[in-house]
């Protein structure tokens, strides 16, 4: 069971790393305007959260044989197809939702940074008017 959890985490984290790379480079490209960079990062991270949530909810019903987890550990399982589907679908659901939770926390932090940066810019703008 530990091997299944490890492989499930590796496959999901690999996908999240590529998504994070895209979000990070987008934020870097928009770093000339910090509010815009944080806002874009927050929107994209929220999209990653939504995709992970969607994958998590459909994992128990999706054909497990079309996943990377099945290609690594599924062939070695000595279970019937229905039991393997139930086991691996449940594991994938749990791990997708765990990663979605972390993505949501990161998105909230980025939304907070965007709001704080906007507020500081607003206060500085008001201070220069007076």
N, C-alpha and C positions, 0 to 999 in steps of 0.2 A: 504494500500500500504506500509506503514511503517513496518508492521509486515512481509510482504513478503521480503522487503529489509533486515530486521534484520535477518531473518531465512536464507536467501541466503548467507549473510555475515558469519553467524555462521558456516554453513556447509562448505563453502570454506575455512574459516580460520582454521577449525579443520583439514582439509586435509593438509593445508599449515603448520600447526604446527607439524604434524607428519613428513612431508618432512623436515622441519627445524630441527627437532630432529635428523633425520638421517644424515643430512648434518653436524650438529654440532658435533655429535659423531664421524663422519668420520674425521673431522678436528682435533678433540681432539686426535684421535688415531694417526694422522700423525703430531702431534705437535713437534716431535723431529726435524723436518725439516720445518721451517715456510714457505718457498717458496712453498714446496709441499703441505702443509696444506691449504694455501690460494688458490693455483691453483686448488686443488681438490674441495674446497668449491665453487670456481667460476664456475667450470665445472658443478657441481651438481646443483647449483642454476640456471645456464643457462638452464639446463634440466627441472627444475621446471617451469621456465619461458615458455619454449617451450610447455610443457604440458598444462599449464594454457591458453596459446594462442590458442592451438588446441581445448581445451574444449570450449573456448569462441566463436570460429568461428563455431563450430558445434552445440552449444546450441540451436539456434532457430529451427534447423531441427531435433534434437534428440527428441525421445519420452519423453515428460516431466513426464509421469507417472512412469518412471524408476529412478527418482531422489529422493533424500532425501527431497528436497524442496516440492515436491508434497505430500510426505507422511505426512509432518507436516501441510502445509497450503492448499494444493490442494483440499482436500475433503470438506473443508468448503467454497470454492468458489462457488458462485451461477452464474457460467458462463457456456456457452457451451464448449464442449471439444476443439473446434477450437480457441475460444477466450482465454481460459485458456492456451492453448499451446502457442499462440502468446504472451500473457502477461508474463507468467513465462519464456518462452524462451528468450524474450527480457531482462528481469531482470537478468537472469543468464548470458547472454552474456555481459551485462554491468559490472556486478560484477566480472566475470572471467577476463575480460580485465583490469579492475581497479587493481585487484590483480596481474595480469601479469606485469603491469607497475611497480608496487612496487618490484616485484621479479627481473625485469630487472635492476632497480636502484641498488638493493643489489648486483646483479651479477657484475655490472660494478664497484662497490666499491671494491668487492673482487678481481676482475681482477687488479684494480689499486693497491691494497695492495700487491698482488703477484708480480707485476712489481716493485713496490717500494722496497720491501724486497729483490728481486733479485738484483736490482741496488745497494742497500746498501751493500749487500754481495760482489758484484763485485768490488765496490770501495774499500772495506776493503781488498779484496784479492790483488788488484793492489797496495795498499799502503804497504802491507807487502812485496811485491816483490822488491820495490824500496828502 
